[in-house]
């Protein structure tokens, strides 16, 4: 698990996912609170065995005062993550920005 302030957490998780996909394992990365097309998404979409789904808007989300849409999208992401994990189709599931999504749920009263 990668946590803490600053950059590098998503990049580190992507590195592990790339290694797994390169070894023939199926990887699904679920990005909470992200909706922007980052350059890594363009690269990964061309890789077999690596899927990314995004559950967020293409704008900054306030951790202190999230909007209802951000909470709703975080809940959609949780539901999707549960389905993917229970399904058992993937060898690795990456929950990117999960800590931020959990804060969104708590702050939002859920």
N, C-alpha and C positions, 0 to 999 in steps of 0.2 A: 504494500500500500504506500502510495506517495502522497504526502500531505505537507502543508506549510505554506508560508507566504512566498511570493516570487514566482519566477518562471521555471519551467522544466518538468513539471509533473506530467502533463499530457505527452510531452516528447518522450519521457522515459517509458510511459505506458505504451506508446506507439512502438517503441523499440522492441519491447517484449512481444507485442502483438505481431510485429514483422518477423521476428525470429520464429514464433510459433507457426505463422502462416507459411514461412519458408520451409518449415519441417513437415508441411502437409496437414497441419491442424487447422480446424475451422475457428475463426475469431470473429466475434461481434463486439464492436465498441459502441456503447450507448453514451452519447454526450448530452448531459443535462445542462440547461441554461446556455446552450450554444446553438445558434441558428445560422451563423455566417459560414460562407464557403471558404474555409482556410485552405492554404496550398497543400497541406498534407492530405486533405480529403480528395483533391484532384488526383494525387498519386495513388492513394489506396484504392480508389474506385476501379483502377485498372488491374488490381491484384486478385488472383483467385483466392478463395478461402478467407477473405477479409471484408466484412460488412460494417458499415457505420450508419447509425441512425441518430438524428439530432432532435432534441426536444427543448427548443428554446427559440427566442426571437433574435433577430440580427441587430441587437442593440444592448447597451449596458443594462444590467439588472442591479438595482439597489438591494444590497443584502440587508440593510436596515429597514427599508420600506418597500417591499416588493409589490408589484401590481398584481391584481387578481389573475390576469392572463399568465403571469409568470408562475404563480402557484398552480394554476390549472395545467400548464404545460409540464411542470415538475411532476404532478400527479400522473399525467399521461406517460411520462418517462418511467415512473415507478411501475405502472401497470405493464408497460412494454418489457421492462427488465424482468419482472416476475415471470411473464409468459416465456421469454427467451430462456431463462434459467431453468424453469420447470420442464420446458420442451426437451432439453438435453441434447439438442442438435449441435451445439457449439462446444468445442473443447476449452475455449477461453472466452470469458465475458468481461470486458473492461467497462467500468462504470465511471466515466470521466466527469468530474465536477460533482460527484455525488454529495460531498460534504456541503457544497453550496446549496444544492437542492434540498437537503435535510434542513438547513437553516431556513430556507424559504417555507418549508412545511411548518416548522415550529413558529416562526414569526407570523405566518398566516393563520395560525390557530388550528392547524390540522393535526 
